Amino acid sequence: SDSNKDGGMLTSTWEIYKAHRDLHQVALDCNVRLKLFHGRGGTVGRGGGPTHRALIAQPAFSGQFKLTEQGEVISYKYADPELSMRNLEVMLAAALEALTRPGLVEMTVAPDWHQAMEDLSESAFGFYRAQIAENQDTLMFFQQATPIAEFELARLGSRPARRQSGTQLEDLRAIPWGFGWIQSRLLVPGWFGVGHALTAFVKTDPTRLELLQHMMAKFPVFFDMIRNVEVALAKVDLPLASLYADLVEDPNLRQRVFDNLRQEYLRTCEMVLKVTRQNSLLEKNPGLARSLRQRTPYIDPLCLIQIELLRRKRAGEESDTLNYTLAATINGIANGLRNTG
């Protein structure tokens, strides 16, 4: 989650993949059996996503792993005995598949795939740092266009939102960073920079699109990353996000940042559809697409109520009823989108 906050989705995924690969290689060289300890959040920006796919996407698997799942994931997956059994079966199936695939350790990546990921990562990282992490306009937009200042009302977190008082991204913890963008229906940590990198990669050589499509079919970590980005994109709602943006006091700052986010969102959607050979997001996952459609009539009114309550509270209105209702909208949106960050 912290590497995603600091460097963006694509670079975080690739750097962690390489770290896993190198750790496995050292363990093999030293004749040590490696057990990796994974911490998985609910949203894809914090290491979430389908467990089976995530395990298969690892560069190697020793036969054992340790896992902690955080936040709302615990109740979603394990509160009911049947759901708990189902999720344990999924993890067991993934472990068995990883062990029985051709070659016990799948650490060799085709040179052109490796170079493609390096190029994509470098491009995405530079764009993310310039436009998000080191952009004071974006950080100010985040403070005002999301309910981060009101999260304490919902009592969702176990720690303060910030490590120390300050306005830099480094001062903010990863969970509220992801949670704020989710509440405002932009989910920036799940996709920003990916569209820029894919566009730049293909622009230099149109035949590179075929390479990316081939990687989508044959390279599990790339497949997993793109599918996770697709889910994040599918949860974005630009019209609602524009209403959250109206909470930003400076109209020029609001316009600059929101236009930048919208352009990258549209660019990422376009490239993800090309790479996955689809006409619409989640075309190949109709079950999830249907689930999101069914939740929308319940989530959208909560967003509209939340925006109005944020406007009132920031104008000086204060009451227990307002605070209680605002906290209820934060919890409701989190449960509806099934992400707290």
C-alpha positions as CSV (number, residue, x, y, z in Angstrom):
1,S,0.0,0.0,0.0
2,D,2.8,2.4,0.8
3,S,4.7,1.7,-2.4
4,N,1.5,2.3,-4.4
5,K,0.9,5.6,-2.6
6,D,4.5,6.7,-3.3
7,G,5.0,5.3,-6.8
8,G,1.6,4.3,-8.4
9,M,-0.1,1.1,-9.2
10,L,2.1,-0.1,-12.1
11,T,5.5,0.5,-10.5
12,S,4.4,-0.8,-7.2
13,T,3.2,-4.1,-8.8
14,W,6.4,-4.6,-10.8
15,E,8.9,-3.7,-8.1
16,I,7.2,-6.1,-5.6
17,Y,7.2,-8.8,-8.2
18,K,11.0,-8.3,-8.7
19,A,11.6,-8.3,-5.0
20,H,9.7,-11.6,-4.7
21,R,11.7,-13.1,-7.5
22,D,15.0,-12.1,-6.0
23,L,14.1,-13.3,-2.5
24,H,13.2,-16.7,-4.0
25,Q,16.5,-16.9,-5.9
26,V,18.5,-16.1,-2.8
27,A,16.5,-18.7,-0.8
28,L,17.3,-21.3,-3.5
29,D,21.0,-20.4,-3.5
30,C,21.2,-20.7,0.2
31,N,19.0,-23.9,0.4
32,V,16.4,-22.1,2.5
33,R,12.7,-22.7,2.2
34,L,11.1,-19.3,1.9
35,K,7.7,-18.3,3.3
36,L,6.5,-14.9,2.2
37,F,4.1,-13.0,4.5
38,H,1.5,-11.1,2.5
39,G,-0.6,-8.3,3.9
40,R,-3.7,-7.7,1.7
41,G,-6.1,-4.8,1.9
42,G,-9.5,-4.6,0.4
43,T,-8.9,-2.3,-2.5
44,V,-6.6,-3.2,-5.4
45,G,-4.5,-0.2,-4.5
46,R,-3.6,-1.9,-1.3
47,G,-2.8,-5.4,-2.5
48,G,-6.4,-6.6,-2.8
49,G,-8.0,-8.3,-5.7
50,P,-8.9,-12.0,-6.3
51,T,-6.7,-14.2,-4.0
52,H,-6.4,-17.1,-6.5
53,R,-5.2,-14.8,-9.3
54,A,-2.7,-13.0,-7.0
55,L,-1.1,-16.2,-5.9
56,I,-0.7,-17.5,-9.4
57,A,0.8,-14.2,-10.5
58,Q,3.7,-14.6,-8.1
59,P,7.1,-15.2,-9.7
60,A,7.6,-18.3,-7.6
61,F,5.9,-20.3,-4.9
62,S,7.6,-22.5,-2.3
63,G,4.6,-24.3,-1.2
64,Q,3.7,-22.2,1.8
65,F,2.8,-18.6,2.5
66,K,1.5,-16.5,5.4
67,L,-1.4,-14.1,4.9
68,T,-3.1,-11.3,6.8
69,E,-6.2,-9.8,5.4
70,Q,-7.3,-6.4,6.6
71,G,-10.2,-4.1,7.2
72,E,-13.7,-5.0,5.8
73,V,-12.2,-8.1,4.1
74,I,-12.4,-10.0,7.3
75,S,-16.1,-9.7,7.6
76,Y,-16.7,-10.1,3.9
77,K,-14.7,-13.3,3.6
78,Y,-14.8,-15.0,7.0
79,A,-17.9,-13.9,9.1
80,D,-20.0,-16.6,7.6
81,P,-18.8,-20.3,7.9
82,E,-19.7,-21.1,4.3
83,L,-17.9,-18.0,2.9
84,S,-14.9,-18.7,5.1
85,M,-14.7,-22.3,3.8
86,R,-15.1,-21.1,0.2
87,N,-12.2,-18.6,0.6
88,L,-10.0,-21.2,2.2
89,E,-10.7,-23.5,-0.7
90,V,-9.8,-20.8,-3.2
91,M,-6.4,-20.3,-1.4
92,L,-5.7,-24.0,-1.3
93,A,-6.6,-24.4,-5.0
94,A,-4.3,-21.5,-5.9
95,A,-1.5,-23.0,-3.9
96,L,-1.9,-26.4,-5.5
97,E,-2.1,-24.9,-9.0
98,A,1.1,-22.9,-8.4
99,L,2.9,-26.0,-7.2
100,T,1.8,-28.2,-10.1
101,R,2.4,-25.7,-13.0
102,P,5.2,-26.6,-15.4
103,G,8.4,-25.9,-13.5
104,L,8.2,-25.5,-9.7
105,V,9.8,-22.1,-9.8
106,E,8.6,-19.8,-12.6
107,M,11.1,-16.9,-12.2
108,T,12.3,-16.6,-15.8
109,V,10.6,-13.8,-17.7
110,A,10.9,-13.4,-21.4
111,P,13.4,-10.6,-22.2
112,D,10.9,-8.6,-24.2
113,W,8.3,-8.9,-21.4
114,H,10.8,-7.8,-18.8
115,Q,11.9,-4.8,-20.8
116,A,8.3,-3.9,-21.5
117,M,7.6,-3.8,-17.8
118,E,10.7,-1.8,-17.1
119,D,9.7,0.8,-19.7
120,L,6.1,0.9,-18.5
121,S,7.1,1.2,-14.9
122,E,9.6,4.0,-15.6
123,S,7.0,6.0,-17.6
124,A,4.2,5.4,-15.0
125,F,6.4,6.3,-12.1
126,G,7.6,9.6,-13.5
127,F,4.1,10.6,-14.5
128,Y,2.6,9.6,-11.1
129,R,5.3,11.5,-9.1
130,A,4.9,14.6,-11.2
131,Q,1.1,14.7,-11.3
132,I,0.2,13.2,-7.9
133,A,2.9,12.6,-5.3
134,E,4.8,15.9,-5.8
135,N,2.0,18.0,-7.1
136,Q,0.7,20.3,-4.3
137,D,-2.4,21.1,-6.4
138,T,-3.4,17.5,-6.3
139,L,-2.7,17.1,-2.6
140,M,-4.8,20.2,-1.9
141,F,-7.6,18.9,-4.1
142,F,-7.5,15.6,-2.2
143,Q,-7.9,17.4,1.1
144,Q,-10.9,19.3,0.0
145,A,-12.6,17.0,-2.5
146,T,-12.7,13.9,-0.2
147,P,-14.0,13.4,3.3
148,I,-10.5,12.6,4.7
149,A,-10.9,15.3,7.4
150,E,-14.1,13.6,8.6
151,F,-13.0,10.0,8.7
152,E,-12.6,10.1,12.4
153,L,-16.4,10.4,12.7
154,A,-16.8,6.9,11.1
155,R,-14.3,5.3,13.5
156,L,-13.0,3.0,10.8
157,G,-9.3,3.3,11.3
158,S,-7.1,2.0,14.2
159,R,-4.6,4.8,13.8
160,P,-4.5,8.5,13.0
161,A,-4.7,9.4,9.3
162,R,-1.3,11.1,9.4
163,R,2.0,9.9,10.8
164,Q,2.7,13.5,11.7
165,S,1.2,16.9,11.0
166,G,2.1,18.1,7.6
167,T,0.8,18.6,4.0
168,Q,3.1,16.2,2.2
169,L,2.1,12.9,0.8
170,E,4.7,11.2,3.0
171,D,2.9,12.5,6.1
172,L,-0.3,10.7,5.1
173,R,-0.9,7.0,5.8
174,A,-1.7,4.7,2.9
175,I,-5.1,3.6,4.2
176,P,-6.8,7.1,4.3
177,W,-5.1,8.0,1.0
178,G,-6.8,5.1,-0.7
179,F,-10.0,5.5,1.3
180,G,-10.4,9.2,0.4
181,W,-10.2,8.6,-3.3
182,I,-12.6,5.7,-3.0
183,Q,-15.2,7.8,-1.2
184,S,-15.0,10.5,-3.8
185,R,-15.5,7.9,-6.5
186,L,-12.2,8.5,-8.3
187,L,-10.1,5.6,-6.9
188,V,-6.9,7.3,-8.2
189,P,-4.4,4.8,-6.5
190,G,-6.0,2.0,-8.5
191,W,-5.2,3.3,-12.0
192,F,-3.4,6.6,-12.3
193,G,-0.3,6.5,-14.4
194,V,-1.2,3.2,-16.1
195,G,-2.9,4.8,-19.1
196,H,-0.1,7.3,-19.6
197,A,2.5,4.5,-19.6
198,L,0.6,2.2,-21.9
199,T,-0.1,5.0,-24.4
200,A,3.5,6.2,-24.4
201,F,4.7,2.6,-24.9
202,V,2.5,1.9,-27.9
203,K,2.9,5.3,-29.4
204,T,6.6,4.7,-30.2
205,D,5.8,1.5,-32.0
206,P,2.2,0.4,-32.8
207,T,3.3,-3.3,-33.0
208,R,3.9,-3.1,-29.2
209,L,0.1,-3.3,-28.7
210,E,0.4,-6.9,-29.9
211,L,3.2,-7.5,-27.4
212,L,1.0,-6.2,-24.5
213,Q,-1.9,-8.4,-25.7
214,H,0.4,-11.4,-25.7
215,M,1.6,-10.5,-22.2
216,M,-2.0,-10.3,-21.2
217,A,-2.6,-13.8,-22.3
218,K,0.7,-15.4,-21.1
219,F,2.2,-13.2,-18.3
220,P,0.2,-13.7,-15.0
221,V,1.5,-10.7,-13.1
222,F,0.7,-8.4,-16.1
223,F,-2.7,-10.0,-16.5
224,D,-3.4,-9.6,-12.7
225,M,-2.4,-6.0,-12.7
226,I,-4.4,-5.0,-15.7
227,R,-7.5,-6.8,-14.4
228,N,-7.2,-5.0,-11.0
229,V,-6.9,-1.7,-12.8
230,E,-10.0,-2.6,-14.8
231,V,-12.0,-3.2,-11.6
232,A,-10.8,0.2,-10.2
233,L,-11.8,1.9,-13.4
234,A,-15.2,0.3,-13.3
235,K,-15.9,1.7,-9.9
236,V,-15.1,5.3,-10.9
237,D,-18.0,7.7,-11.4
238,L,-16.9,10.9,-13.1
239,P,-20.2,12.8,-12.7
240,L,-20.3,12.1,-9.0
241,A,-16.6,12.8,-8.7
242,S,-17.2,16.2,-10.3
243,L,-19.7,17.0,-7.5
244,Y,-17.0,16.1,-4.9
245,A,-14.6,18.4,-6.8
246,D,-17.0,21.3,-6.4
247,L,-16.1,21.2,-2.7
248,V,-12.7,22.6,-3.6
249,E,-12.6,26.3,-2.8
250,D,-10.2,27.5,-5.6
251,P,-12.1,27.1,-8.9
252,N,-8.8,27.3,-11.0
253,L,-7.1,24.6,-8.9
254,R,-10.3,22.5,-9.0
255,Q,-10.4,22.7,-12.8
256,R,-6.7,21.9,-13.3
257,V,-6.6,18.9,-11.1
258,F,-10.0,17.4,-12.1
259,D,-9.3,17.8,-15.8
260,N,-5.9,16.1,-15.3
261,L,-7.5,13.2,-13.5
262,R,-10.3,12.9,-16.0
263,Q,-7.9,12.8,-19.0
264,E,-5.8,10.1,-17.4
265,Y,-8.9,8.1,-16.5
266,L,-10.2,8.2,-20.1
267,R,-6.8,7.4,-21.4
268,T,-6.5,4.4,-19.0
269,C,-9.9,3.1,-20.0
270,E,-9.0,3.3,-23.7
271,M,-5.7,1.5,-23.3
272,V,-7.1,-1.2,-20.9
273,L,-9.9,-2.0,-23.4
274,K,-7.3,-2.3,-26.2
275,V,-5.0,-4.5,-24.2
276,T,-7.8,-6.8,-23.0
277,R,-9.5,-6.8,-26.5
278,Q,-12.8,-5.6,-25.0
279,N,-15.5,-3.1,-26.0
280,S,-16.4,-2.2,-22.4
281,L,-15.0,-2.5,-18.9
282,L,-15.7,-5.9,-17.2
283,E,-17.0,-7.3,-20.5
284,K,-15.3,-10.6,-19.6
285,N,-16.5,-10.5,-16.0
286,P,-20.3,-10.1,-16.3
287,G,-20.9,-11.3,-12.8
288,L,-18.9,-8.4,-11.2
289,A,-20.3,-5.9,-13.7
290,R,-23.9,-7.0,-12.7
291,S,-23.0,-6.8,-9.0
292,L,-21.7,-3.2,-9.4
293,R,-24.8,-2.2,-11.4
294,Q,-27.1,-3.6,-8.6
295,R,-25.2,-1.6,-5.9
296,T,-25.2,1.7,-7.8
297,P,-28.8,2.8,-6.9
298,Y,-27.9,2.4,-3.2
299,I,-24.4,4.0,-3.3
300,D,-25.1,7.0,-5.5
301,P,-27.7,8.6,-3.1
302,L,-25.3,8.2,-0.2
303,C,-22.7,10.1,-2.2
304,L,-25.1,12.9,-2.9
305,I,-26.1,13.1,0.8
306,Q,-22.4,13.0,1.9
307,I,-21.5,15.9,-0.5
308,E,-24.3,18.0,1.0
309,L,-23.3,17.2,4.6
310,L,-19.6,17.9,3.9
311,R,-20.6,21.3,2.4
312,R,-22.7,22.1,5.5
313,K,-20.1,21.0,8.0
314,R,-17.3,22.9,6.3
315,A,-19.5,26.0,6.3
316,G,-19.6,25.8,10.1
317,E,-22.7,23.8,10.8
318,E,-22.2,21.4,13.7
319,S,-24.5,18.9,15.4
320,D,-24.5,15.3,16.6
321,T,-27.1,14.5,14.0
322,L,-25.0,15.9,11.1
323,N,-21.9,14.0,12.4
324,Y,-23.8,10.8,12.8
325,T,-25.4,10.9,9.4
326,L,-22.1,11.9,7.7
327,A,-20.4,8.9,9.4
328,A,-23.2,6.7,8.2
329,T,-22.6,7.8,4.6
330,I,-18.9,7.0,4.9
331,N,-19.6,3.5,6.2
332,G,-22.4,3.0,3.6
333,I,-20.3,4.0,0.6
334,A,-17.4,1.8,1.9
335,N,-19.7,-1.2,2.3
336,G,-21.4,-0.6,-1.1
337,L,-18.1,-0.4,-3.0
338,R,-16.7,-3.0,-0.7
339,N,-13.6,-1.0,-0.2
340,T,-12.4,1.0,2.8
341,G,-8.9,1.4,1.4
